[in-house]
Amino acid sequence: MAIISDIVTKQREFYLTNRTRDVRFRVEQLKLLKQNIIKYESRIIEALNTDLHKSQFEAFTTEIGMVLSELTFMINHVKKYARPTKVKTPIHQFPAKSIIYHEPFGTVLIMSPWNYPVNLTLTPLVGAIAGGNTAVIKPSAYSASVSATIAELIKDTFEPEYVTVIQGGRAENQDLLKQHFDLIFFTGSPAVGKEVMAAAAANLTPVVLELGGKSPAIIDDSADMDLAAKRLMWGKTVNAGQTCVAPDYVFVSRRNAEVFLKKCIEQLHVLYPSQNGGEPDYSGMTHIINDKHYKRLENLLKHSPIYYGGECDASQRMIKPTLIYPAAESDEIMQSEIFGPILPVMVYDDMDEVAEFVCSRPRPLALYLFAEDKDVINRIMNNVPFGGGCVNDTIVHLASDTLPFGGIGNSGMGRYHGKASFDCFTCDKSVLNKSTKMDLPMRYPPYTEQSLNLVKKFLK
């Protein structure tokens, strides 16, 4: 492997040739990436199974399929997005034209996590390519098989001075963060996000941080309880709960708590039918990524009131879906993001309690409200801050090309997906193209009272 500083230098030199500014070049590269992802599909699925025991269905729907969808969208729209945008010129600038040019950042660094190692590596890359940048990709060392497969895919698709992959662990991460990039796009935990932001500050490098946090789900009494239980159990067990937007805890009214819990158990039997008429069969569910995270989750269970589930299999790093009830704010499991198939259930007596609780904590990446009462929906949507979310569903908002995805505060900064991905990897260069046919004398000294009065008429 070449020295990282040399790789960045070569990428910057390639960027300065202006090839990436050509929109036709960008479209060609997006099409080539799509073609090779399809070519590598079976190898990617195999690697995801090796690292995470992901099923073929989850591997395609939550990883490969979402990248292909983003590629299709961008291939169809990037020519329009890249065109300079004409905007209205204020009368006091007459005669002139106002134009916004969508400038690539240059050479960007994409640092991706292990939980969705394909989706969260290649979806940002789509935006980087569409924006006209060169890119260095650093996938997670925890998902080693996927990282190696992505490295081969990228090597088979692009020249290294355009897009390349750096594999490795903490040492490589630290070396990369010492380099001067024009933008850093990081997906991971808030703790590491702070380290990335601190390192970027040394070079005043802009950052996009896609983080996580404790995303709440709220069950109003007007909700369809069966559907709420079904969609919450699905959202909590997809990827074994190792999802940055997984519902992290649930609020349900005291009067409906037992009903809701029983419906959750019923839905787990439907979603994971038994092979022998007994307990649900979770053998096809994704496993916990490594021993470190498995032991962390196992320890949380030891200190929590388990209502249902709780069984663990260290040999497979398998934790069965678990309901924690009654959960309290002071519980250890409520102090940080769970990132596993464990769901604390808290009770409330009044919806205002719920809004106050969520607003008093770091702003979550997602929020899920289950309700039919429009007043409740409006109250929560208009008064509770969060990055994005759903009404009467979980997680699926991030699969929309028309909804920018990202956090706020502790859960991140910056947005991507669809057009937001193009905007994320470009900066607006504003230009006032002034006519030379007229030159108003009142802008120049010596200034007079008459000139001032005339200016006031334009600007007030």
Stockholm file with secondary structure:
# STOCKHOLM 1.0

chainA/1-460         MAIISDIVTKQREFYLTNRTRDVRFRVEQLKLLKQNIIKYESRIIEALNTDLHKSQFEAFTTEIGMVLSELTFMINHVKKYARPTKVKTPIHQFPAKSIIYHEPFGTVLIMSPWNYPVNLTLTPLVGAIAGGNTAVIKPSAYSASVSATIAELIKDTFEPEYVTVIQGGRAENQDLLKQHFDLIFFTGSPAVGKEVMAAAAANLTPVVLELGGKSPAIIDDSADMDLAAKRLMWGKTVNAGQTCVAPDYVFVSRRNAEVFLKKCIEQLHVLYPSQNGGEPDYSGMTHIINDKHYKRLENLLKHSPIYYGGECDASQRMIKPTLIYPAAESDEIMQSEIFGPILPVMVYDDMDEVAEFVCSRPRPLALYLFAEDKDVINRIMNNVPFGGGCVNDTIVHLASDTLPFGGIGNSGMGRYHGKASFDCFTCDKSVLNKSTKMDLPMRYPPYTEQSLNLVKKFLK
#=GR chainA/1-460 SS CCCHHHHHHHHHHHHTTTGGGCHHHHHHHHHHHHHHHHHTHHHHHHHHHHHHCCCHHHHIIIIIHHHHHHHHHHHHHHHHHHSCEEECCCGGGCSEEEEEEEEECCEEEEECCSSSTTHHHHHHHHHHHHTTCEEEEECCSSSHHHHHHHHHHHHHHSCTTTEEECCCSHHHHHHHHHSCCSEEEEESCHHHHHHHHHHHHTTTCCEEEECCCCCEEEECTTSCHHHHHHHHHHHHHGGGGCCTTSCCEEEEEGGGHHHHHHHHHHHHHHHSCCSSSSSCCCTTSCCCSSHHHHHHHHHHHHTSCEEECCCEETTTTEECCEEECSCCTTSGGGSSCCCSSEEEEEEESSHHHHHHHHHTSCCCSEEEEECSCHHHHHHHHHHSCCSEEEESSSSGGGGCTTSCBCCCGGGEECCBSTHHHHHHTEEEEEEEEECSSCCCGGGSSSCCHHHHHHHHHHHC
#=GC SS_cons         CCCHHHHHHHHHHHHTTTGGGCHHHHHHHHHHHHHHHHHTHHHHHHHHHHHHCCCHHHHIIIIIHHHHHHHHHHHHHHHHHHSCEEECCCGGGCSEEEEEEEEECCEEEEECCSSSTTHHHHHHHHHHHHTTCEEEEECCSSSHHHHHHHHHHHHHHSCTTTEEECCCSHHHHHHHHHSCCSEEEEESCHHHHHHHHHHHHTTTCCEEEECCCCCEEEECTTSCHHHHHHHHHHHHHGGGGCCTTSCCEEEEEGGGHHHHHHHHHHHHHHHSCCSSSSSCCCTTSCCCSSHHHHHHHHHHHHTSCEEECCCEETTTTEECCEEECSCCTTSGGGSSCCCSSEEEEEEESSHHHHHHHHHTSCCCSEEEEECSCHHHHHHHHHHSCCSEEEESSSSGGGGCTTSCBCCCGGGEECCBSTHHHHHHTEEEEEEEEECSSCCCGGGSSSCCHHHHHHHHHHHC
//
